Amino acid sequence: MIFKASWWFGFSSRSALVCAVVGASATGVACGGGGSTPTGSTGTGGAGGSASSSTAMTTSGGSTTSGSGGAGGAVNPAACDGVDCSGHGKCTTSGNSPVCTCDPGYVAAGPTACMASDTPTLGGCPVLPSDNIFNTPIDALPVHPLSAQFLSTIGAKKVHLDLGASVDPAGDSYYGIPYNVVHAKATTWAHVQYVEAPLDETDCVDASSGAQHTEVSPCLDTAATQPVFPVPAVPLIEGGISTDMTVYGDHHLMMLDADTCTLYEIYHAYAHPGDSTWDIGGSAIFDLASNKLRPDSWTSVDAAGFPLLPLILKGDEATAGTIKHALRFTIGTKKIRDEYVWPARHTSHNGTKDMALPPMGQLFRLKASYVIPAAYGTQSKAILQALKTYGMYVADGGSDLFISGDPNSKWTDAAFSEVQSVTTSDFEAVDLTPIHNRPGFDINSGAVPK
């Protein structure tokens, strides 16, 4: 299935934010508040609207909220009495029972305890298995034989961090892709209408499955007559909540269910005026405990068919000083070869078959010869080391060398100036052939055989 080319440009420009009441359960309007926050300064967080009665949590921008700017639902103080989440999380309620949302770097060890993890984590969930290619060091793999040609195609550019320090969705400086951590068992699931995507490449949940929330894939009209997702009452969305689909923007909406470690991703998400439903362009569902890739030739909310959340920069990780996963980036859509390579599953079909063009899914890394300056800040060192150890994958068409991240009040001015001094010439393309040749390699899995 070929998508309209315009869907796959990674726009980073501000789209107009249209104030909209998000359903009858929301007692406020999703218009944010207080204006924008300048890059590198501390933001105010949240979307500013009151929350519904659903009990869920929203995390992004360096804070976890329950009751404003996110999923809603006041924490039941009695249920959380004495629950300290092992000192590494925050207690909330799910179905009147206490449950811990663990801090980054920690995973759930039962409903009310958290323990350290060697793999990336969010909301107490592992973000893909430890042997997933996105969590695997690639610094010892050979340079791709066409590396020089690929870099010449990209051109002499500097890295651009496509993220920002403002966490006010209504502000003009709200840059990046936020995410929502929810407890889906206690969330009122929102109905959606698909208005763009070929349904034969989408995943959804049909309301008829009730509390089981059974995945339907592909989400065809005949298989899912009432598609629903665990959308918070006032969710965090790329570009802020809008009702006007004529104002273009990717408008990614991501929900990580901390109860099941399931990732729900939507693009072109627009609040439907007058009710609590959503108009969306497409959707994908990922089991974060699984290495299973999308079906061959299927897209996701990313042109490459990747999960989006595992590959974005997160301010909390960078501030902690360690990023244990690969990143995603964009280049001009016509600079991407009309082919895709593992672990990608799809391409945007805007380029040619010219072998000098990197294919969708091509991996790049900072050269071993690049020395990270000792004077750089913690965030910059973490980002640059991740680019050396795990690399970054061509995930979509857009602006050259734009690396995606979340809006987070912890981002510093130094991170922008330091990381954005890195140029195309500091990178090299990576050859994944040695992994393909290992016994047990499966083209349909993200797992890296030992």
Buried (B, 14 or more C-beta within 10 A) or exposed (E): EEBEBEBBBBBBEBBEBBBBBBBEBBBBBBBBBEEBBEBBBEBBBBBBBBBBEBBBBBBBBBBBBBBBBBBBBEBBEEBBEEBBBBEBBBBBBBEEBBBBBBBBBBBBBEBBBBEEBEBBBBBBBBBBBBBBBBBBBBBEBEBBEBBEBBBEBBEEBEBBBBBBBBBBBBBEBBBBBBBBBBBBBBBBBBBBEBBBBBBEBBBBBBBEBEEEBEBBBBBEEEEBEEBBBBBBBBBBBBBBBBBBBEBBBBBBBBBBBBBBBBBBBBBBBBBBEEEBBBBBBBBBBBBBBBBEBBBEEBBBBBBBBBBBBBBBBBBBBBBBEBBBBBBBBBBBBBBBBBBBBBBBBBBBBBBEEEEEBBBBBBBBBBBEEBEBEEEBBBBBBBBBBBBBBBBBBBBBBBBBBBBBBBBBBBBBEBBBEBBBEBEBEBBBBBBBEEBEEEEEBEEBBBBBEE
